[in-house]
C-alpha cells in the first residue's frame, strides 16, 4: 500500500474534482509489492479523435493570432498532433497544418508506406525523391492553402536547415515562431495524457521499491542502473533514463565519470524515468547506505521541506517562477546559495513534463506563466554540497482544478525513502 502523509492526501484529493483527469486510485496502489506485473496491459494510447481535437485547437490559435499555417518536423510535436512516430534525420519528414482545412504530410518517396502505417488521422501524403527539394513541396502546399499572405509558424524545435530551405524557395514566406501555438496546446494535458503519465510514474516507483532492498555494498552505478532498467521493462515501461549517483558524485546534479562503489555511510541518489505510450515519468530518491551522518540527515530533511514548500506555493494563478523563488529564499535563509550558487540548489526547482522529459514551462526564476489546470511539472529542489554529497527528491505533479496533485507520494523519510 502507498503511504501518504497528511499533505499528500490533501493534494491528491484535488483529483476528485478535476473532471476525470486521473483515476481515483493509481494502478500502483492496487497491485501487490512482491511481483512485477505488466502495468501497461490496460493502458490506452491517445485516440485518433484526440489527435484531431489537438489539430483543431492549433487551428483556432492560428486564426486568433493571424497565422496561416504551422510547419512541424519529425519528433514529439509531430506525434502529438498526428500520431505519426518518426525520427529526425537529414531528410525532412514533417507536416503542414493550415489554419483551415486538412493537414499535409511531406516525406521521402521511399518512406511513404511506413509513414502511412504510423498515421492515425489524415490521408494527404506528398513525397519527394532524393534528387529533389522537399521544401518546394512545402511551399506548394502553402500556396494551395493560400497561406503566403500571412505569417507561417515554425514549431519551436524545428532545425535550422528546414526553415532555411523554405526561405531558399524565394516564395516570400514570412516565418515566425510557432511557440505560442504548440505551447498553447501541449502545456495543458488531457485526461488521457494524465492517465498515461500516472501509469509511467507507478512503474518507476514500483521499480524503485523492487530494487531498493537488493542494493549491496560494492555495487557500482552500472550495477544498480541495470537492475532498475530490468525492473522497469518487466513492469511494461520503456526506459528513458536511470541515473545513479554514488557518494561524492551525488554532489553534482548529473554526476561525474568517476566510478564509486557503494560503501557504508555513502549517499545514493537515483533519478529515473520511463515512458508509457509516449508519456514520461521522472522520480528521484536519495538515501544513505547504512547509518546517516547528522549533516546528511539535516540536508535530506531540508530538501523534503523544500518539496513541501513548492507544493504549498504552487496554487492556481501563481506565476511559475514564484515556486522557485519561495524555496530558494528558504534555502538562502539557511545559508545555502545565494541564488543558484553552490552549496545550494544549483538548478531550477522543476521543469514541465509530458511527452518530453523536459517541456515548457519551468519552475524557474522570472517565469511569469501562471499555473493553470492541466499543467505538469517536476518538483525537485535538491541541495548539492561539492566534494561531499547531494540530495535530490523529485516527484511530478499536475495542476488540478483545486491545485497541485501528485503523481507519486513524497518520499517518507531518509530511513524509509520509498515508504516500504
PyMOL commands that set and color helices and strands:
alter all, ss='L'
color gray80, all
select helices_A, chain A and resi 6-17+27-30+48-65+76-82+109-118+134-144+160-167+179-186+191-212+221-234+247-251+294-313+320-333
alter helices_A, ss='H'
color red, helices_A
select strands_A, chain A and resi 67-73+94-98+104-108+125-128+151-154+175-177+238-246+267-276+279-280+283-288+350-352+359-363+376-379+383-385+389-391+395-400+403-406
alter strands_A, ss='S'
color yellow, strands_A
deselect
rebuild
show_as cartoon
